[in-house]
Amino acid sequence: MGRKIGYWVTTTIIVLFMLFDAALYLGGAAAAVEGFNHLGYPQQLRIFLGIAKLVGAIVLIIPGVGLLKEWAYAGFTFAWILATIAHYSAGDGVKAVAPVVLLAMLAVSYFTRASDRRLASF
């Protein structure tokens, strides 16, 4: 039972955070636009990441899409590792820690998911 609770708590937090982020990115919120400018990234990347976060969040909560779920976990992993590096390189301090926390929660979600939500071994 604890494993199931751990999965749903971490997955729900991740999904809600990604939906919120996607809304900010796609809505062109000032903080999102300024953040990408600060890091030196083009605004097209903000739009792409907004779409990717929206799709990834949806995939994490719908059943029966095992392979897509693996891709969503991988995509979020790469995005958060790169976000940590970008914020650290820009001297953002605390902002570099947030993606690491999300990455830890993603790991809990990934490793506590039920066996019927996993891909069969090759």
C-alpha positions as a Markdown table, in Angstrom:
| # | Residue | x | y | z |
|---|---|---|---|---|
| 1 | Met | 0.0 | 0.0 | 0.0 |
| 2 | Gly | 2.8 | 2.4 | 0.8 |
| 3 | Arg | 4.3 | 1.9 | -2.6 |
| 4 | Lys | 1.0 | 2.8 | -4.3 |
| 5 | Ile | 0.6 | 5.9 | -2.2 |
| 6 | Gly | 4.2 | 7.0 | -2.9 |
| 7 | Tyr | 3.6 | 6.5 | -6.6 |
| 8 | Trp | 0.4 | 8.5 | -6.7 |
| 9 | Val | 1.6 | 11.3 | -4.5 |
| 10 | Thr | 4.8 | 11.9 | -6.4 |
| 11 | Thr | 3.1 | 11.4 | -9.8 |
| 12 | Thr | 0.2 | 13.8 | -9.0 |
| 13 | Ile | 2.7 | 16.5 | -7.8 |
| 14 | Ile | 4.7 | 16.1 | -11.0 |
| 15 | Val | 1.7 | 16.2 | -13.2 |
| 16 | Leu | 0.2 | 19.3 | -11.5 |
| 17 | Phe | 3.6 | 21.1 | -11.6 |
| 18 | Met | 4.0 | 20.2 | -15.3 |
| 19 | Leu | 0.5 | 21.4 | -16.2 |
| 20 | Phe | 1.1 | 24.6 | -14.4 |
| 21 | Asp | 4.5 | 25.1 | -16.1 |
| 22 | Ala | 2.9 | 24.3 | -19.5 |
| 23 | Ala | 0.3 | 26.9 | -18.9 |
| 24 | Leu | 2.9 | 29.5 | -18.0 |
| 25 | Tyr | 5.1 | 28.6 | -21.0 |
| 26 | Leu | 2.4 | 28.5 | -23.6 |
| 27 | Gly | 0.5 | 31.5 | -22.1 |
| 28 | Gly | 3.7 | 33.6 | -22.4 |
| 29 | Ala | 3.8 | 34.5 | -18.8 |
| 30 | Ala | 6.3 | 37.3 | -18.1 |
| 31 | Ala | 8.2 | 35.2 | -15.6 |
| 32 | Ala | 8.6 | 32.4 | -18.2 |
| 33 | Val | 9.6 | 34.8 | -21.0 |
| 34 | Glu | 12.1 | 36.6 | -18.7 |
| 35 | Gly | 13.5 | 33.3 | -17.5 |
| 36 | Phe | 14.3 | 32.0 | -21.0 |
| 37 | Asn | 15.8 | 35.4 | -21.9 |
| 38 | His | 17.9 | 35.3 | -18.7 |
| 39 | Leu | 19.3 | 31.8 | -19.6 |
| 40 | Gly | 19.9 | 32.9 | -23.2 |
| 41 | Tyr | 17.4 | 30.5 | -24.8 |
| 42 | Pro | 15.1 | 31.4 | -27.7 |
| 43 | Gln | 11.4 | 31.8 | -27.0 |
| 44 | Gln | 10.7 | 29.0 | -29.5 |
| 45 | Leu | 12.2 | 26.6 | -26.9 |
| 46 | Arg | 9.7 | 27.8 | -24.3 |
| 47 | Ile | 6.8 | 26.9 | -26.6 |
| 48 | Phe | 8.3 | 23.5 | -27.5 |
| 49 | Leu | 8.9 | 22.7 | -23.8 |
| 50 | Gly | 5.4 | 23.9 | -22.9 |
| 51 | Ile | 3.9 | 21.5 | -25.4 |
| 52 | Ala | 6.2 | 18.7 | -24.3 |
| 53 | Lys | 5.4 | 19.3 | -20.6 |
| 54 | Leu | 1.6 | 19.2 | -21.4 |
| 55 | Val | 1.8 | 16.0 | -23.4 |
| 56 | Gly | 4.2 | 14.4 | -20.9 |
| 57 | Ala | 1.9 | 15.2 | -18.0 |
| 58 | Ile | -1.1 | 13.7 | -19.8 |
| 59 | Val | 0.8 | 10.6 | -20.7 |
| 60 | Leu | 1.9 | 10.0 | -17.1 |
| 61 | Ile | -1.7 | 9.8 | -15.8 |
| 62 | Ile | -3.5 | 7.9 | -18.6 |
| 63 | Pro | -3.4 | 4.1 | -18.5 |
| 64 | Gly | -2.2 | 1.7 | -21.2 |
| 65 | Val | 0.5 | 3.8 | -22.9 |
| 66 | Gly | 3.6 | 2.0 | -21.4 |
| 67 | Leu | 6.1 | 3.0 | -24.1 |
| 68 | Leu | 4.9 | 6.6 | -24.2 |
| 69 | Lys | 5.2 | 6.7 | -20.4 |
| 70 | Glu | 8.8 | 5.6 | -20.6 |
| 71 | Trp | 9.4 | 8.4 | -23.1 |
| 72 | Ala | 7.7 | 10.9 | -20.8 |
| 73 | Tyr | 9.9 | 9.9 | -17.8 |
| 74 | Ala | 13.0 | 10.1 | -20.0 |
| 75 | Gly | 12.0 | 13.5 | -21.4 |
| 76 | Phe | 11.4 | 15.0 | -18.0 |
| 77 | Thr | 14.7 | 13.5 | -16.7 |
| 78 | Phe | 16.7 | 15.1 | -19.5 |
| 79 | Ala | 14.8 | 18.4 | -19.2 |
| 80 | Trp | 15.4 | 18.6 | -15.5 |
| 81 | Ile | 19.1 | 17.6 | -15.7 |
| 82 | Leu | 19.6 | 20.3 | -18.4 |
| 83 | Ala | 17.6 | 22.9 | -16.4 |
| 84 | Thr | 19.8 | 22.3 | -13.3 |
| 85 | Ile | 22.9 | 22.8 | -15.4 |
| 86 | Ala | 21.5 | 25.9 | -17.1 |
| 87 | His | 20.4 | 27.5 | -13.8 |
| 88 | Tyr | 23.7 | 26.6 | -12.1 |
| 89 | Ser | 25.7 | 28.0 | -15.0 |
| 90 | Ala | 23.7 | 31.2 | -14.9 |
| 91 | Gly | 24.4 | 31.6 | -11.2 |
| 92 | Asp | 20.8 | 31.2 | -10.2 |
| 93 | Gly | 21.7 | 29.4 | -7.0 |
| 94 | Val | 18.4 | 28.1 | -5.4 |
| 95 | Lys | 16.7 | 27.9 | -8.8 |
| 96 | Ala | 19.2 | 25.1 | -9.7 |
| 97 | Val | 17.9 | 23.0 | -6.8 |
| 98 | Ala | 14.3 | 22.9 | -7.9 |
| 99 | Pro | 14.8 | 20.6 | -10.9 |
| 100 | Val | 16.9 | 18.2 | -8.7 |
| 101 | Val | 14.0 | 18.0 | -6.3 |
| 102 | Leu | 11.6 | 17.3 | -9.2 |
| 103 | Leu | 14.0 | 14.7 | -10.5 |
| 104 | Ala | 14.1 | 12.9 | -7.2 |
| 105 | Met | 10.3 | 12.9 | -7.1 |
| 106 | Leu | 10.3 | 11.6 | -10.7 |
| 107 | Ala | 12.6 | 8.7 | -9.6 |
| 108 | Val | 10.2 | 7.8 | -6.8 |
| 109 | Ser | 7.3 | 7.8 | -9.3 |
| 110 | Tyr | 9.2 | 5.7 | -11.8 |
| 111 | Phe | 10.4 | 3.1 | -9.4 |
| 112 | Thr | 7.2 | 2.7 | -7.4 |
| 113 | Arg | 4.8 | 2.4 | -10.3 |
| 114 | Ala | 2.8 | -0.8 | -10.5 |
| 115 | Ser | 4.1 | -3.7 | -12.6 |
| 116 | Asp | 1.2 | -3.4 | -15.0 |
| 117 | Arg | 2.4 | 0.2 | -15.8 |
| 118 | Arg | 5.9 | -1.1 | -16.8 |
| 119 | Leu | 7.2 | -2.3 | -20.1 |
| 120 | Ala | 8.0 | -6.0 | -20.5 |
| 121 | Ser | 11.7 | -6.7 | -20.7 |
| 122 | Phe | 13.2 | -7.1 | -24.1 |
